[in-house]
């Protein structure tokens, strides 16, 4: 596969740990949604992408479902 930004084939896969915060001041009162995806990173331009698993997608859609 090639980079979606620069079309380079110099891509590597890394393990990721991402804390997703809800936006705005209201988001300060919401729990963080943790995601541990595989990251595809272009080593030429720095473009990165990952996919959020279904369970965390539900949590992002309904902040009340996130366990604190």
C-alpha positions in Angstrom: 0.0 0.0 0.0 1.1 3.6 -0.5 0.7 6.7 1.6 -2.6 8.5 1.0 -0.8 11.9 1.3 2.4 11.6 -0.6 2.0 8.2 -2.4 5.3 6.9 -0.8 5.6 3.1 -0.2 7.8 3.8 2.9 5.0 2.7 5.4 5.5 1.1 8.8 3.0 -0.3 11.3 3.2 0.6 15.0 1.2 -0.1 18.1 -0.7 2.9 19.3 -2.2 4.1 22.6 -4.6 7.0 22.1 -6.7 8.9 24.6 -9.7 10.5 22.9 -11.2 13.4 24.8 -14.7 14.8 24.1 -14.6 18.4 22.8 -15.2 21.6 24.6 -15.6 22.5 28.3 -18.4 19.9 28.6 -15.9 17.3 27.5 -13.8 17.9 30.7 -16.6 16.1 32.7 -16.7 13.1 30.3 -14.4 10.1 30.7 -11.6 9.5 28.2 -12.1 6.8 25.6 -8.9 4.7 25.3 -8.0 3.1 21.9 -5.1 0.8 21.2 -4.9 0.6 17.4 -2.3 -0.4 14.9 -1.0 2.8 13.4 0.1 3.0 9.7 2.7 5.7 9.5 4.4 7.1 6.4 8.1 7.4 7.2 8.5 10.0 4.5 5.8 12.6 5.2 4.5 11.6 8.6 0.9 10.9 7.6 -0.7 8.4 10.0 -4.0 6.6 10.1 -5.8 4.1 12.3 -9.2 2.5 12.7 -11.2 2.8 15.9 -12.8 -0.5 17.1 -16.6 -0.8 17.2 -16.8 -0.8 21.0 -14.9 2.5 21.2 -17.0 3.9 18.4 -20.1 3.2 20.4 -18.5 5.0 23.4 -17.8 8.0 21.2 -21.4 8.1 20.0 -22.7 7.8 23.6 -20.4 9.3 26.2 -22.7 8.0 29.0 -21.8 4.4 28.1 -18.1 5.0 28.9 -17.0 3.4 32.2 -15.1 5.9 34.3 
